[in-house]
Amino acid sequence: MAESLADSMSIVDDNDPDILMYDLSDQSPPVVDSAPEPIVIRGSGHVTIFGLNNSFESAFPPGLSGKVAPEEFTASIERINAVLKKGMPLNVKWLICGCLCCCCTLGCSLWPVICLNKRMKLSVEKALDWENSHLYHKLQLHWKLSRQKCSNSNMTEYALVVQFIPKTPIFRPD
């Protein structure tokens, strides 16, 4: 071992044995792992108001196997669907009322639907933040509600996006 250590070091000055130079040319740069593509969970409900569906698919995506237990994933989707189930009927009632009165009010009767939809979106985002802080950030995952373009039309809809957070290399120097 002393010979291999002596081979990789060279003395800068013959007079000063305390200064040593290391030959690091044989080491390759560290490989940086890239995060996989995010997983998109589309809405699967029958009612869509301003791009927000009344439920999301609870089928376990194969890209999350080994990261999250299927039971935890299903419980998270059920909590998000419960938030949507709680508020969506009120949005539908106001939408019907707003459409019936739209001609008389010059479109102002649709404002309650728009405000309720924003509130519903914030409620879903709040539920996702709770899920992230209690479970998914510990597993290097991040859930968010994102606007996605539909595959078969120009319309957009809200979908759940599960992003992979890359691990921070704590042993690599700055």
N, C-alpha and C positions, 0 to 999 in steps of 0.2 A: 504494500500500500504506500509505503514511503517513496518507492521508485515512481509509481504512477502520479503521486502528488508532486514530486520533483519534476516530472516531465511536463506537467501542465502549468508549472510556474517558471518564470524566468526572472532572474535578478537584474534589476535596472542598473544598479551601480555596484561594482565589485567591492568598493570601499564601505558601502552602507548595507549591511545584511538585513536591516529592518524593513526596507522597502521592497515589496514583492509585487509583481504584476501577474494577473491570472489570465490565461488564454481561454476566452469564452466563445471562440469562433465555432466550436463544434456543437453548440447548443442551438436548437431551433427556436423561433419565437413561439409564444404560447398560442394554442388554438382557441379561438373564441367561438363558443357555441352560440348559434343563432336560435332564436325562439321559433317554435313551429307556427304555422299559420293559425290565426284565431278560428275558433269554432263558432258558427252562426246558428242560432236556434230561432227559427221562424215561428210566427204566430200560426195557430191552428184552429182558431175559433171561427164561428159562423158570422160574427158581427165585428165589423171594423169601422171605427169612427176616427176620422182624421189620421189614418195610418196606424192606429193602436188597436190590436186585436183583443178579444175578450179572454183569450187563453193562449198558452204556449205549449208546444209539444213536450211531453214528459218522457219520450223515448231517450234512452241513454246513448249519447254519441260515442262511437268507438274511439275517437281521438282522446277521450278523457279516461280511458281504461288505464289503470295503474296510477292515476293521479287522484281520483276521487272515487269513493265507493258509490255504486249505483243508488243505494238507499239515500245517501246524503244529497245526491243530485236530484232525485225524485222529490225529496222533502223540500229542497230549495225551490224547485219549479212549482210545487203545490202551494208554498207560501206566496209566491209571486202571483199565481193564478187566483189565490184567495183575495188578494188585494184588488185584482181586476174584477173578480166576481162581485165584490162588495160595491164597487162604484160604477160599473158599466151600466146596470139597469137605469140608474138615474140619468146618465148621459143619453141613453136611448130615448127616454121619455122627453127630455128637453129638446132633443133633435127633432122628434116628431112634432112637438109643440112649436118649435121654431120654424119648421118647414111649413106648417099650416098657417102661421101668422106672418110669414116672410113678406108677402105682398102688402099687407096692411102696415107693417112697421119698417118697410124699406130695407130689410135685411138685419135690422137691429135685434130682432128676436133670436138670432143665431149666436149672439155674444155670450149668453150663458153656457152654451154648448162648448164654445171655444175655451172659456175660462175653466169649465169643469174638466175638459180634456187636458189642459195644462196641469191642473191639480192632480189628475189621475197619473199623468206622466211623472210628476214629482213624487207621488206616493210610491210608484214602482221603483224609481231611482233611490228613494230612501230605503226601501226594502232590500235593494241590491247592495247599497252601502253597508247595511247591517250584516248581510250575508258575507260580504267581502271582509269586514273587520272581524267577524267571529270565526270564520272558517277558511275562506278561500285565499286570503293574503298569506296565511301560514303555509298554504300548499303551493305558493308561487303562481296563483291564478288571480285574475281580475275580471269580474262581471260588469258589464255596462249595457245600457239601453242605447241602441244606435239606430239611426235612420239608414235603411238599406233600400236600394233600388230593386223592384220586383223583376224577376227574370223574364216574365212574359209581357210586360207592359212598361210604360213610362212612369207609372205610379211608384210612390215610395211608401214603405211601411216601417214600423219600428220592429226591431229584432233584438234578441239578447245575444251579445257577443262575449265569448269567453276568451280572454287573452292570456297568454303565457308570459309571466314576468321572468326575465332572465335572471339567473343567480348572479349576485355580486361577487366577483373574485376577491375574497378578503386576504388571501395569501400573496397576491400579486402586488409588487411595490408600485407606488405612484409614478 
